């Protein structure tokens, strides 16, 4: 049985009984609108104020530099491991900042980001804000998708539950305020799933739109590729339920639906490359990793542009690399299959975890919601399994699709028709809101109350979970206010340039230990993985201060 929007159910039931359809009174409609505006407004305020104060994280300068090259030189030579769309979105803000870059620059992508931000006469604060604003706007628009999806499933109350969980998600706020690719890719994917859900009623309108959104997700980040077969399957599910058709007619319609969605998605991917360079000039890099077996076969067979397929080889090369990890105080080499579930347990508000689980149960248990369960739960499970099998235990941003998909799934809790269920749901949403507001403005190092809050995250996780280089400017202010004129030794994990922010410091790892006295400032990710010289220096130092829950200041006698 096709699930109906709650308002539509009331209208149809009223038509059967001859009574006028039940409508929400005007005051209640205004309350709904005001609640939506308030939720998105607090999210926007949190993201903008966070974006203004944070210095560049590790990945951002590469994307910013690549976006500048896209616009000014129409070249695809930088950052091929990620397709162009996310960087074109970033470029849509950068055009208002008018960044300068020497046309004859020939360095690698890391040097490119440094050149654009710090060596070309640009203002990095202004540049980063303009680069982040389009991602902030897109994050807010995806909130409307979450709202609409939840509302269509279970009505306005469910839509508000879904939007509240999305708008107060510390991970979504943290990464939605950065000029990175994670939120755009996941948001486009959810939009595609929502449109496939709507295609059950109007396939001619929504299937092409779903294909365009799917293509946008893949054209933003290659990690969305595992979801493509699932979404093509969901396209079949959407058209198979059409009434009044025989099996053969449904089969023909399913073939057309899959082909149409796939072709539109493919066209979007190609279009993003052609927008950057209409002539698609591309020279395969000479340092591509040697990839063999099924992965090499896959990259060769997919009908994507050559730069996309070469970028796949770069990504496969990253997967073949052995990375450092850190989980619950343990520094290790390689990857742990349970890393992401464990990290999500730390980084997700407790009330949100409960509502995610309850919503997933409701979608399976409530008959009228079961048709929607494959649309939300199967992509989430498949993408999580793919992320868990990866070699990079670097942060929950690799599972950022979960706060989007499971926020919608959590809307199903309003179908439990008990007063206590409503009260518990409201209390849990309030708990999530309080937990999120209390961490302001330190969303990136957030951890929930069971694990001690953001000040304790560094004891259990590292990298983009805690310390992604975002607090260099805050460190400069702290040193100037509390420790003026003191000798500073710095081990900074990030892409910012300390000297630009007025931090004059040396690397203690390059000096004899007997010469390292005064302030020893170390990024918490570096502390988590400290070995050899740095470990010895830390052992003889006393922690006296912390900055942004991501950098610790020690004193060495």
Secondary structure as GFF3:
##gff-version 3
##sequence-region A 1 557
A	DSSP	alpha_helix	6	17	.	.	.	ID=ss1
A	DSSP	alpha_helix	26	53	.	.	.	ID=ss2
A	DSSP	alpha_helix	60	73	.	.	.	ID=ss3
A	DSSP	alpha_helix	85	94	.	.	.	ID=ss4
A	DSSP	alpha_helix	109	118	.	.	.	ID=ss5
A	DSSP	alpha_helix	124	154	.	.	.	ID=ss6
A	DSSP	alpha_helix	156	167	.	.	.	ID=ss7
A	DSSP	alpha_helix	170	176	.	.	.	ID=ss8
A	DSSP	alpha_helix	182	198	.	.	.	ID=ss9
A	DSSP	alpha_helix	203	218	.	.	.	ID=ss10
A	DSSP	three_ten_helix	222	227	.	.	.	ID=ss11
A	DSSP	alpha_helix	228	240	.	.	.	ID=ss12
A	DSSP	alpha_helix	247	276	.	.	.	ID=ss13
A	DSSP	alpha_helix	294	301	.	.	.	ID=ss14
A	DSSP	alpha_helix	306	320	.	.	.	ID=ss15
A	DSSP	beta_strand	324	327	.	.	.	ID=ss16
A	DSSP	beta_strand	330	333	.	.	.	ID=ss17
A	DSSP	alpha_helix	339	347	.	.	.	ID=ss18
A	DSSP	alpha_helix	350	365	.	.	.	ID=ss19
A	DSSP	three_ten_helix	367	369	.	.	.	ID=ss20
A	DSSP	alpha_helix	370	373	.	.	.	ID=ss21
A	DSSP	pi_helix	374	378	.	.	.	ID=ss22
A	DSSP	alpha_helix	379	388	.	.	.	ID=ss23
A	DSSP	three_ten_helix	396	399	.	.	.	ID=ss24
A	DSSP	alpha_helix	401	410	.	.	.	ID=ss25
A	DSSP	three_ten_helix	411	415	.	.	.	ID=ss26
A	DSSP	alpha_helix	419	439	.	.	.	ID=ss27
A	DSSP	three_ten_helix	449	451	.	.	.	ID=ss28
A	DSSP	three_ten_helix	454	459	.	.	.	ID=ss29
A	DSSP	three_ten_helix	463	465	.	.	.	ID=ss30
A	DSSP	alpha_helix	472	482	.	.	.	ID=ss31
A	DSSP	beta_strand	488	491	.	.	.	ID=ss32
A	DSSP	three_ten_helix	498	501	.	.	.	ID=ss33
A	DSSP	three_ten_helix	508	510	.	.	.	ID=ss34
A	DSSP	three_ten_helix	513	515	.	.	.	ID=ss35
A	DSSP	beta_strand	518	523	.	.	.	ID=ss36
A	DSSP	alpha_helix	524	528	.	.	.	ID=ss37
A	DSSP	alpha_helix	532	539	.	.	.	ID=ss38
A	DSSP	beta_strand	542	547	.	.	.	ID=ss39
A	DSSP	beta_strand	551	556	.	.	.	ID=ss40
###
